[in-house]
Each structure stands twice: as C-alpha cells, then as structure tokens.
Amino acid sequence: MISARWLFWGPTLIWASTWHVILYQLDSGVPVLNSVAWRFALAAVLLGVLARWQQASLRLPLSAHGWMLATGIVQYSGNYLSVYEAERHIPSGLVAVLFCLMVYGNALSGQLFFGQRVTRRFLAAASGGVLGVVLIFWPEIAATGARPTAALGLGLGLLAVVAACVGNVLTLTLTRRGLPLVPVLAWSMGYGAAFLVTLSLASGEGLHFDARAPYVLSLLYLAVAGSVIAFVLYFKLAQAQGPARAALTGVVIPVIALVISALFEGWQVTPLAVSGMALCLASLFAASRP
C-alpha cells in the first residue's frame, strides 16, 4: 500500500523533471506528433505488462472501449499536442500558470460528477498557489503581449487544461464503475498513440524516429516514469483524495522544475521568483491540511 504522501510527491517530482527531459525530444528534430505517439505507445505496452503481472485482465467490456478511445484522444493526444503547440506561441511559464487552473476545473468536476465537496479554505489556498506561480513567471508573462500569436497560444493552453480535466473525469468514471486502473490506462494510452500515428500519416508528416542516445533515453524516461509510474500514482491519488487535491501537483511542479532548470539550464534565480516559490509551498501546506 502506497502512502498518500508518495501518491502526491511521486508524480509531482517526476513531472517536474520531465520539463527538462522533453527538451531532448524537441532538440531531436522528430515531429511532436511522432514523439508523443512513441511515448504513449511504449507506455501502453508497459502498462499491459504491468496489468498481467498484477493478474488484472486486459479484457474490458466492449462498452468501455468507446470511453477509453475518447480518453486517449482527449487526454493523451489533444492535451499534449495543445501544450507543445501552445509553447510555440506563448512562454512556457504562462502555460504552467494555465495548468494551475486545473485545481478549479478538477474541483468543479469532482463536485458535479462525483459529489466531492471542496472547502473554501482549500480554494483560497489553491488560489494562493496559482498567484505564486504567476509571481515566478511574471517576467515571461509580462512579455507575452509582444508576441503576435499570443492569443492563439492562450487558446491552445486553455484547450489543453480543459482536455486534461475532461480526461481526468473520463478515467475516474471508468474506475468508479469497477474497472481496474492499470488496464484502463493501458487501453487509453494505446488508443491515444494510435490516433496520433493515424493523424501523422493522414497529414503527410509520416513517421520519424531518432536512434541517438539522448532521444532514446529521454523517450524511455518519459514513457516509464513520466507516463506509467506518474499517471498510475496520480490517479490513485485522485481516487483516494479527489481530483481537486490531485491537481495541487500542478502548483508545486513549476517550483521544482525551475530548481532543475537552475541546475542544468542556467536559469537565474530572482527575488520575485523566490517569493512566488515560497507562496506556492505555503499554499500547498495550507491546502493539504486535514
């Protein structure tokens, strides 16, 4: 039995590190459609192996496959493609701020679909975390208006947030019907990868791969840690404590990601960013109190 602490910090630490690891994918020249497809195709296979090791059947009701197909297209295709495309038009820091809004989206969906009440104290503390992320990335956010396609980037970023929230609802709905989590994730990621491959072929982009070590190793990390381990832990947390509390990971991830960036990418620490980090951590403490 995994403790609630590790259910939270496991995906938080992993996804914070993937911000840096994804750079090796982007630098390879492989189209985003292909890279995301390979990531979730490999993750789907590994989840299938994990399901068999857990003695969980991969034979799920036919009626569930339509829901899992929708989950794959929304969560593991639309969400990730929108994030990558949004970062072509707006700073990554603004995308991070937009993803903090998942706290509110998950809180609303948890109350509407699962009857999970969220306290005012939790929402106030979560708002403090969002403000902290805004402070961290304020220089990037302030410069957004100078970009001619900023509105398109904002729209894509918000679309990614909505897709992530809808994907959460779909996955939790399936598991609340008694379907095992790991097989549901395996099928959903597999459908998402198949959709991306189909889209790549239909658009004429074709299929590309980079056999060099940086690409292959980063792909393995993103599939094994960033997809299999992180999503299993994240959805177990959402099952146990509700989707709103699970979305608090998005408030802490930027803080840890910037520490990694300072170590490996030369990001310069500023007093405003330190203040934002402190506010994020204080808000997390307040929001996670019993």
C-alpha positions as CSV (number, residue, x, y, z in Angstrom):
1,M,0.0,0.0,0.0
2,I,1.5,3.3,-1.1
3,S,1.1,6.2,1.4
4,A,-0.8,9.3,0.4
5,R,2.4,11.3,0.7
6,W,4.1,9.3,-2.0
7,L,1.0,9.3,-4.2
8,F,1.3,13.1,-4.2
9,W,5.1,13.6,-4.4
10,G,5.8,10.7,-6.8
11,P,4.0,12.2,-9.9
12,T,5.0,15.8,-8.7
13,L,8.7,15.1,-8.7
14,I,8.5,13.0,-11.9
15,W,6.5,15.5,-13.9
16,A,8.7,18.4,-12.7
17,S,11.7,16.6,-14.1
18,T,10.0,15.9,-17.5
19,W,10.0,19.6,-18.3
20,H,13.8,19.3,-18.7
21,V,13.8,15.8,-20.3
22,I,11.3,16.9,-23.0
23,L,14.0,19.3,-24.3
24,Y,15.9,16.3,-25.6
25,Q,12.8,15.3,-27.6
26,L,12.3,18.8,-29.0
27,D,16.0,19.1,-30.0
28,S,16.0,15.9,-32.0
29,G,14.0,17.2,-35.0
30,V,11.4,14.4,-34.6
31,P,7.9,15.9,-35.1
32,V,5.9,16.4,-31.9
33,L,3.2,14.1,-33.3
34,N,5.6,11.3,-33.5
35,S,7.4,11.8,-30.2
36,V,4.2,11.9,-28.2
37,A,2.9,8.8,-30.1
38,W,6.0,6.8,-29.4
39,R,5.9,7.9,-25.7
40,F,2.3,6.7,-25.1
41,A,2.7,3.6,-27.4
42,L,5.6,2.4,-25.3
43,A,3.8,3.3,-22.1
44,A,0.7,1.4,-23.2
45,V,2.7,-1.8,-23.8
46,L,4.4,-1.4,-20.4
47,L,1.1,-0.9,-18.6
48,G,-0.2,-4.0,-20.3
49,V,2.8,-6.0,-18.9
50,L,2.2,-4.4,-15.5
51,A,-1.5,-5.4,-15.7
52,R,-0.6,-9.0,-16.4
53,W,1.9,-9.0,-13.6
54,Q,-0.8,-7.8,-11.3
55,Q,-3.1,-10.5,-12.7
56,A,-5.5,-7.9,-13.9
57,S,-7.3,-8.8,-17.1
58,L,-6.9,-6.6,-20.2
59,R,-10.3,-7.8,-21.4
60,L,-12.6,-5.0,-20.6
61,P,-16.3,-4.6,-21.5
62,L,-16.9,-3.6,-25.1
63,S,-18.9,-0.6,-23.9
64,A,-15.8,0.7,-22.0
65,H,-13.7,0.9,-25.2
66,G,-15.6,3.9,-26.6
67,W,-14.9,5.8,-23.3
68,M,-11.2,4.7,-23.4
69,L,-10.9,5.8,-27.0
70,A,-12.3,9.2,-26.1
71,T,-9.9,9.4,-23.1
72,G,-7.0,8.6,-25.3
73,I,-7.9,11.2,-27.9
74,V,-8.6,13.9,-25.3
75,Q,-6.1,13.2,-22.5
76,Y,-3.1,11.7,-24.3
77,S,-3.4,13.3,-27.8
78,G,-5.3,16.6,-27.6
79,N,-3.9,17.6,-24.2
80,Y,-0.2,17.0,-25.0
81,L,-0.4,18.3,-28.6
82,S,-2.0,21.5,-27.3
83,V,0.7,22.0,-24.7
84,Y,3.5,21.6,-27.3
85,E,1.8,23.9,-29.8
86,A,0.9,26.5,-27.1
87,E,4.6,26.8,-26.2
88,R,5.4,27.8,-29.8
89,H,3.3,30.9,-29.3
90,I,3.5,31.9,-25.6
91,P,6.2,31.4,-22.9
92,S,6.3,28.0,-21.1
93,G,5.8,29.9,-17.9
94,L,2.4,31.1,-18.9
95,V,1.5,27.5,-19.9
96,A,2.4,26.5,-16.3
97,V,0.2,29.2,-14.9
98,L,-2.7,28.0,-17.1
99,F,-2.2,24.4,-15.9
100,C,-2.6,25.6,-12.3
101,L,-6.2,26.4,-13.2
102,M,-6.8,22.6,-13.2
103,V,-7.3,23.0,-9.5
104,Y,-10.5,24.8,-10.2
105,G,-11.5,22.6,-13.1
106,N,-11.0,19.4,-11.1
107,A,-12.7,20.9,-8.1
108,L,-15.8,21.7,-10.2
109,S,-15.8,18.4,-12.0
110,G,-15.3,16.5,-8.7
111,Q,-18.3,18.2,-7.2
112,L,-20.5,17.8,-10.3
113,F,-19.7,14.3,-11.2
114,F,-18.5,12.6,-8.0
115,G,-20.2,14.6,-5.3
116,Q,-16.9,15.6,-3.7
117,R,-17.2,18.9,-1.8
118,V,-14.3,21.3,-1.8
119,T,-13.9,23.7,1.1
120,R,-13.5,27.5,0.8
121,R,-10.2,27.2,2.7
122,F,-8.9,24.7,0.1
123,L,-9.9,27.0,-2.8
124,A,-8.4,30.0,-1.1
125,A,-5.1,28.2,-0.5
126,A,-5.1,26.9,-4.1
127,S,-5.6,30.4,-5.3
128,G,-2.5,31.4,-3.3
129,G,-0.6,28.7,-5.1
130,V,-1.7,30.0,-8.5
131,L,-0.6,33.5,-7.5
132,G,2.7,32.1,-6.5
133,V,3.2,30.6,-9.9
134,V,2.2,33.9,-11.5
135,L,5.0,35.6,-9.5
136,I,7.6,33.0,-10.5
137,F,6.9,33.5,-14.2
138,W,5.9,37.2,-14.2
139,P,8.8,38.4,-16.5
140,E,7.7,35.9,-19.1
141,I,4.0,36.7,-18.7
142,A,4.6,40.4,-18.9
143,A,6.4,39.9,-22.3
144,T,3.5,37.8,-23.8
145,G,1.8,40.8,-25.3
146,A,4.7,41.4,-27.6
147,R,4.1,38.1,-29.4
148,P,1.8,38.4,-32.4
149,T,0.2,35.0,-31.9
150,A,-0.2,35.2,-28.2
151,A,-4.0,34.9,-28.4
152,L,-3.6,31.6,-30.3
153,G,-1.2,30.3,-27.7
154,L,-3.5,31.2,-24.8
155,G,-6.4,29.5,-26.6
156,L,-4.3,26.3,-27.1
157,G,-3.1,26.4,-23.5
158,L,-6.7,26.7,-22.2
159,L,-7.7,23.9,-24.5
160,A,-5.0,21.7,-23.0
161,V,-6.3,22.4,-19.5
162,V,-9.9,21.6,-20.5
163,A,-8.7,18.4,-22.2
164,A,-6.8,17.3,-19.0
165,C,-9.8,18.0,-16.8
166,V,-12.1,16.0,-19.1
167,G,-9.6,13.2,-19.3
168,N,-9.5,13.0,-15.5
169,V,-13.3,12.7,-15.4
170,L,-13.4,10.0,-18.0
171,T,-10.7,7.9,-16.3
172,L,-12.2,8.3,-12.8
173,T,-15.6,7.5,-14.2
174,L,-14.4,4.2,-15.6
175,T,-12.6,3.2,-12.5
176,R,-15.6,4.1,-10.3
177,R,-17.6,1.6,-12.4
178,G,-15.2,-1.1,-11.1
179,L,-12.8,-1.3,-14.0
180,P,-9.1,-1.8,-12.9
181,L,-7.0,1.4,-13.2
182,V,-3.9,-0.1,-15.0
183,P,-5.8,-1.8,-17.9
184,V,-7.9,1.4,-18.3
185,L,-4.7,3.5,-18.6
186,A,-3.1,0.9,-21.0
187,W,-6.0,0.9,-23.4
188,S,-6.4,4.7,-23.2
189,M,-2.8,5.5,-23.9
190,G,-2.8,2.9,-26.7
191,Y,-5.8,4.5,-28.3
192,G,-4.1,7.9,-27.9
193,A,-0.9,6.7,-29.6
194,A,-2.9,5.0,-32.4
195,F,-4.8,8.3,-33.0
196,L,-1.6,10.3,-33.2
197,V,0.0,7.8,-35.6
198,T,-3.1,8.0,-37.8
199,L,-3.1,11.8,-37.7
200,S,0.6,11.9,-38.6
201,L,0.1,9.6,-41.6
202,A,-3.1,11.4,-42.7
203,S,-1.4,14.8,-42.6
204,G,1.5,13.6,-44.7
205,E,4.0,14.2,-41.9
206,G,5.0,10.5,-41.8
207,L,6.7,8.5,-39.1
208,H,10.1,9.6,-37.8
209,F,12.4,8.4,-35.1
210,D,15.8,9.3,-33.8
211,A,18.0,6.4,-32.7
212,R,20.6,8.6,-31.0
213,A,21.1,8.0,-27.2
214,P,19.7,11.4,-26.0
215,Y,16.4,10.8,-27.8
216,V,16.0,7.2,-26.9
217,L,16.9,7.6,-23.3
218,S,14.6,10.6,-22.9
219,L,11.8,8.7,-24.6
220,L,12.3,5.8,-22.1
221,Y,12.2,8.1,-19.2
222,L,9.1,9.9,-20.4
223,A,7.3,6.6,-21.1
224,V,8.4,4.7,-18.0
225,A,8.5,7.4,-15.3
226,G,6.5,10.2,-16.9
227,S,3.6,8.1,-18.1
228,V,3.4,4.7,-16.5
229,I,4.6,5.5,-12.9
230,A,3.3,9.1,-12.7
231,F,-0.1,8.5,-14.1
232,V,-0.8,5.4,-12.0
233,L,0.2,7.3,-8.8
234,Y,-1.7,10.4,-9.9
235,F,-5.0,8.6,-10.5
236,K,-4.6,6.6,-7.3
237,L,-4.3,9.9,-5.5
238,A,-7.4,11.2,-7.3
239,Q,-9.3,8.1,-6.4
240,A,-8.3,8.4,-2.7
241,Q,-8.5,12.1,-2.1
242,G,-10.4,13.6,-5.1
243,P,-9.4,15.2,-8.3
244,A,-9.0,18.7,-6.8
245,R,-6.3,17.6,-4.4
246,A,-4.6,15.7,-7.1
247,A,-4.5,18.8,-9.2
248,L,-2.4,20.5,-6.5
249,T,0.6,18.8,-8.1
250,G,0.4,21.4,-10.8
251,V,1.1,24.1,-8.2
252,V,4.3,22.6,-7.0
253,I,5.6,21.2,-10.3
254,P,6.8,24.6,-11.6
255,V,8.8,25.3,-8.4
256,I,10.7,22.0,-8.6
257,A,11.1,22.3,-12.4
258,L,12.7,25.7,-12.0
259,V,15.2,24.3,-9.4
260,I,16.1,21.7,-12.0
261,S,16.4,24.4,-14.7
262,A,18.7,26.4,-12.4
263,L,21.0,23.4,-12.0
264,F,21.1,22.2,-15.6
265,E,19.9,25.1,-17.9
266,G,21.4,28.2,-16.2
267,W,18.1,29.7,-15.1
268,Q,18.8,32.7,-12.9
269,V,17.0,32.9,-9.6
270,T,15.3,36.3,-8.9
271,P,13.8,37.7,-5.6
272,L,10.3,37.7,-7.2
273,A,10.6,34.0,-8.2
274,V,11.8,33.1,-4.7
275,S,8.7,34.9,-3.3
276,G,6.5,33.0,-5.7
277,M,8.1,29.7,-4.7
278,A,7.6,30.4,-1.0
279,L,3.9,31.3,-1.6
280,C,3.4,28.1,-3.6
281,L,4.8,25.9,-0.8
282,A,2.9,27.8,1.9
283,S,-0.3,27.5,-0.1
284,L,0.3,23.7,-0.6
285,F,0.7,23.3,3.2
286,A,-2.5,25.2,3.9
287,A,-4.5,23.4,1.2
288,S,-3.3,19.9,2.3
289,R,-4.1,20.3,6.0
290,P,-6.8,17.9,7.3
